[in-house]
Amino acid sequence: MSDNYIHIKLSEQRLRLWEKGAVTGEYPVSTAANGPGEQSGSEKTPCGWHRIRAKIGAGCESGSVFVARRPTGECYSPVLAAGNPQRDWILTRILWLCGAEPGKNRLGDVDTMRRFIYIHGCPDSEVMGKPASHGCVRMHNQDVIELFDRVPPGLPVLIEE
């Protein structure tokens, strides 16, 4: 195990940033309402070792709305939300994950990257510490900005129950 990595503990709904063998950041998160799982289409959060494949959204305003990993030009607001009740809001920053364990979370029907699993911002009104996502790891906007600014592409990410 590397001295620098992100550890997401599903049972605690917590994300911890480890640097040089010590926890240097800790954040509440919200993972999948359907629990842990790697299968494509399951809307579950995949477990095991991953890496940050890409960092998306550097310099975007807090609350910037993303669709298909591209900023839409919108900024989240209660009015925008009321007009789009079906949207699963991906806001502010995206850390796109790829699996590092072939057969478990990489390749085939269990591929984290092809499932578009991210660590991303969400409306600050969303409750953290309670599973509610469609598989991704949700964070409040200021927390995801702080994390985004501290981690490099390629950083290992461990997700476990």
N, C-alpha and C positions, 0 to 999 in steps of 0.2 A: 504494500500500500504506500502511496506517495505521502509525503508530509503536507502537501497542498492539495486539497480536494473539497468538494461540497458533499455533505452528508444530509440526506433527507430521510427522516424517520416517520413513516406513515402513522404508526400508532400514537405518536406524539404530535403530529401535524407541525413539525419543526424542521427548519433548514439551518444547518450550521456550516459556516465556512471555517475550514481548517487551514492554517498557514504555519509552516515550520513546526508542525506537530502540536499546535495549540489552537483552540477555538478563538477566532478573532471577530466573529460575527454570528449572531443568532437571530432568526426571524420566524414569526408564525407564518404558516402557509395553509392553503386549502388544496387537497389533492382529490382524486376521483371519488365521487359519490358511490360508484360501483365497487370501490375497493381496489386491491392490487391485482394485476394481471397483465400479461404481455400480448394476448391475442389481438390481432387486428379487428377492429369493429367492436371491441368489448367496452369501450369507454372506461377502461381501467388504467390505473397508473402502473407503468412497467417497473419491475424491480431489477436489481443487479447493478453492475458497473456500466456506466455510460461516459460519454465525453461531451463537452460543449462543442458542437459542430460549427455553429455560427452565432455571432452576436449581431442583433438587428435592432436598429432604432437609435443609435448613438446620436445625441444632439437633438432628438425630437422632444417636443414639449411634454411635460407630464400630462397624462390623459389622452395623448395622441392615440387614435384608433387605427388598428392594423387589420387588414383582411388579406389572406394569402401572403403573409409576411411583408406586406407593403403598406405604408401609411396611406390612409384614405384622404387625408386633409381635414378630417373631422377631429374635434376634441370632445371627449365624453362629457355629457351633462345629463341631469335628470330629464330634461326636455327631449334630448336625443334618445335616451333610453326608453322613455314613454312612447315614442314614435316607432321604436324598433324592439318590441318585447321579445322577439324570437332570437335575437343576436346573443352569441356567447362572446362577451367582450374581451378582446386581447388588446391591452393598452400599454403604452409608454416604452417598454423594452421587451425584447424576446431573446432568450437564450435557448437555441434550438439544440435538442439533445440527439445523440446517436448512440445506439447500443454498442457495447464493447465485448459482448459475450455471444458469439455465433450459436444459433439454435435456441438461445434463451431470450435475447432482446435485440438480436441482429440477424438480418436476412430472413427470407421467407415470410410467413404469416405472423411473425413476432417482431418485426423490424421497427424499433422505436422511431427512427428518422422518418421512415415512410408513413408512420402513424401521425406525424407532425406533433410530437410531444415536446412541449416547451416549458420552461420556467418563464412566466410572463406576468405583467401587471394586470390588474383588474380594478373595477370600481372600488373606491375606498369604502363604500357603504357595504361591501361584501364582508361577511364575517370570516375571520381567519380562525384556524384551530378546529375547523369542522369540515369534513370531506364534502365537497359540493361540485367539483369540476367534472368535465367530460373526459378526464385522463391526464390533463396537464397539471402543473404545479403553479397555482396562483399565489401572487404576493400583492400587497398594497404597493402603490406606485412609488412612494419615496424609498421603500425597502428594495424594490427591484432596481431602481436607479443606483442606489448605493452598492448593491451586489454586482450589478453590471459593470460599474466603474472599477471594481476591485479584482475581477477575474479575467483571465485570458482565454481565447479560443483554445480548445484542446484540453482544458482542465478536467480531470476526472470528477465524476459525480456518482456517488453511491446512493441508490434508493433501496430502502429495505423496510420490511413490515415492522 
